[in-house]
Amino acid sequence: QVQLVESGGGLVQAGGSLRLTCEASRSISSGDPMGWYRQARGKERELVATVIGGQSLYGDSAKGRFAISRNNVYNAVYLQMNNLSPDDKAMYYCNTRTGGLDYWGKGTLVTVSQ
């Protein structure tokens, strides 16, 4: 079992930045993915960014604006989000897949005002 706890969401003005943090309850192998998805109201959940085997993968919406980083010592993954727009408003979920199972956090809400 793995518990994932997100933090760092909130309200920010368009053009602003936020840094999300996800902490896992136990060690996650660097060979297992650990990253972020988001779901806006009325839309499907989509990949934002994930790190696996030392490589970072980004969804189209995140490229050039967001940066993911992972600290395996602290069992944590971070998402630095810059130049946010109202289109980025969503619940952001931390995810990992380990031991053949998917684990999700409860999410942290990001709201971007005009």
Backbone hydrogen bonds in HBPLUS format (Angstrom, degrees):
<---DONOR---> <-ACCEPTOR-->    atom                        ^
c    i                          cat <-CA-CA->   ^        H-A-AA   ^      H-
h    n   atom  resd res      DA  || num        DHA   H-A  angle D-A-AA Bond
n    s   type  num  typ     dist DA aas  dist angle  dist       angle   num
A0025-SER N   A0003-GLN O   2.89 MM  22  5.18 133.8  2.10 147.9 158.3     1
A0005-VAL N   A0023-GLU O   3.01 MM  18  5.35 157.8  2.07 142.9 150.0     2
A0023-GLU N   A0005-VAL O   2.98 MM  18  5.35 158.6  2.02 141.4 145.9     3
A0007-SER N   A0021-THR O   2.83 MM  14  5.24 136.5  2.02 151.7 158.9     4
A0021-THR N   A0007-SER O   2.87 MM  14  5.24 165.0  1.89 147.6 150.2     5
A0010-GLY N   A0109-LEU O   2.92 MM  99  6.14 113.9  2.36 138.2 156.3     6
A0111-THR N   A0010-GLY O   2.91 MM 101  6.04 171.7  1.91 153.4 152.6     7
A0012-VAL N   A0111-THR O   2.93 MM  99  6.36 153.2  2.00 156.1 164.4     8
A0113-SER N   A0012-VAL O   2.91 MM 101  6.29 154.2  1.98 148.0 156.2     9
A0016-GLY N   A0013-GLN O   2.92 MM   3  5.50 152.6  2.00 143.5 145.8    10
A0014-ALA N   A0113-SER O   2.76 MM  99  5.69 131.8  1.99 157.6 164.6    11
A0015-GLY N   A0084-LEU O   2.65 MM  69  4.95 168.5  1.66 150.2 154.3    12
A0084-LEU N   A0016-GLY O   3.06 MM  68  5.55 176.2  2.06 153.0 154.2    13
A0018-LEU N   A0081-MET O   2.95 MM  63  5.25 149.9  2.04 142.4 151.9    14
A0081-MET N   A0018-LEU O   2.78 MM  63  5.25 171.4  1.78 177.7 176.7    15
A0020-LEU N   A0079-LEU O   2.83 MM  59  4.96 162.6  1.86 143.6 143.9    16
A0079-LEU N   A0020-LEU O   2.89 MM  59  4.96 154.1  1.96 136.5 140.2    17
A0022-CYS N   A0077-VAL O   2.86 MM  55  5.27 142.7  2.00 158.3 168.1    18
A0077-VAL N   A0022-CYS O   2.94 MM  55  5.27 151.1  2.02 143.9 152.9    19
A0024-ALA N   A0075-ASN O   2.83 MM  51  5.39 166.6  1.85 165.3 170.0    20
A0032-ASP N   A0029-SER O   2.92 MM   3  5.35 163.2  1.94 113.6 119.2    21
A0053-GLY N   A0030-SER O   2.78 MM  23  5.38 152.8  1.85 159.6 156.9    22
A0034-MET N   A0051-VAL O   3.05 MM  17  5.52 145.6  2.18 141.9 152.3    23
A0051-VAL N   A0034-MET O   3.05 MM  17  5.52 158.9  2.09 130.5 136.3    24
A0035-GLY N   A0095-ASN O   2.88 MM  60  5.40 161.3  1.91 153.7 159.9    25
A0095-ASN N   A0035-GLY O   2.87 MM  60  5.40 153.4  1.95 146.3 148.2    26
A0036-TRP N   A0049-ALA O   2.64 MM  13  5.34 167.3  1.66 172.9 177.6    27
A0048-VAL N   A0036-TRP O   2.91 MM  12  5.43 162.7  1.94 142.9 140.9    28
A0049-ALA N   A0036-TRP O   3.20 MM  13  5.34 158.5  2.25 134.3 139.8    29
A0037-TYR N   A0093-TYR O   2.84 MM  56  5.15 158.5  1.89 151.4 158.6    30
A0093-TYR N   A0037-TYR O   2.69 MM  56  5.15 160.4  1.73 145.5 152.3    31
A0038-ARG N   A0046-GLU O   2.88 MM   8  5.49 154.0  1.95 151.9 160.4    32
A0046-GLU N   A0038-ARG O   2.83 MM   8  5.49 160.0  1.87 155.7 161.3    33
A0039-GLN N   A0091-MET O   2.89 MM  52  5.35 149.4  1.99 145.8 155.9    34
A0091-MET N   A0039-GLN O   3.08 MM  52  5.35 172.7  2.08 136.6 135.0    35
A0043-LYS N   A0040-ALA O   3.00 MM   3  5.36 158.7  2.05 136.9 134.5    36
A0059-GLY N   A0048-VAL O   2.81 MM  11  4.85 171.4  1.82 131.9 131.5    37
A0050-THR N   A0057-LEU O   2.89 MM   7  5.31 149.4  1.98 146.6 155.0    38
A0057-LEU N   A0050-THR O   2.79 MM   7  5.31 161.7  1.83 161.3 166.3    39
A0052-ILE N   A0055-GLN O   2.87 MM   3  5.33 157.7  1.92 152.4 157.6    40
A0055-GLN N   A0052-ILE O   2.93 MM   3  5.33 164.2  1.96 118.7 122.1    41
A0062-ALA N   A0059-GLY O   3.02 MM   3  5.52 149.0  2.12 114.0 122.9    42
A0065-ARG N   A0062-ALA O   3.05 MM   3  5.61 163.9  2.08 133.9 138.4    43
A0066-PHE N   A0062-ALA O   2.96 MM   4  5.12 167.8  1.98 158.5 154.6    44
A0082-ASN N   A0065-ARG O   3.12 MM  17  5.28 150.5  2.21 130.3 139.0    45
A0067-ALA N   A0080-GLN O   2.83 MM  13  5.09 150.6  1.92 144.0 153.1    46
A0080-GLN N   A0067-ALA O   2.81 MM  13  5.09 167.4  1.83 160.4 157.2    47
A0069-SER N   A0078-TYR O   3.06 MM   9  5.21 156.1  2.11 136.6 140.5    48
A0078-TYR N   A0069-SER O   2.75 MM   9  5.21 166.5  1.77 155.3 158.7    49
A0071-ASN N   A0076-ALA O   2.83 MM   5  5.24 168.3  1.84 148.0 152.0    50
A0076-ALA N   A0071-ASN O   3.02 MM   5  5.24 170.1  2.03 145.6 147.2    51
A0088-ASP N   A0085-SER O   2.83 MM   3  5.51 163.7  1.85 123.5 129.1    52
A0089-LYS N   A0086-PRO O   3.11 MM   3  5.54 166.0  2.13 113.9 117.4    53
A0090-ALA N   A0110-VAL O   3.06 MM  20  5.55 143.7  2.19 142.1 153.1    54
A0110-VAL N   A0090-ALA O   2.92 MM  20  5.55 171.2  1.93 163.7 166.6    55
A0092-TYR N   A0108-THR O   2.87 MM  16  5.26 176.5  1.87 144.9 145.8    56
A0108-THR N   A0092-TYR O   2.87 MM  16  5.26 146.3  1.98 138.5 149.1    57
A0105-GLY N   A0094-CYS O   3.03 MM  11  5.25 150.7  2.11 144.2 146.3    58
A0096-THR N   A0103-TYR O   3.14 MM   7  5.38 151.6  2.23 140.8 146.3    59
A0103-TYR N   A0096-THR O   2.82 MM   7  5.38 156.2  1.88 167.0 170.6    60
A0098-THR N   A0101-LEU O   2.97 MM   3  5.49 140.7  2.13 159.9 157.6    61
A0101-LEU N   A0098-THR O   3.11 MM   3  5.49 166.2  2.13 112.4 116.8    62
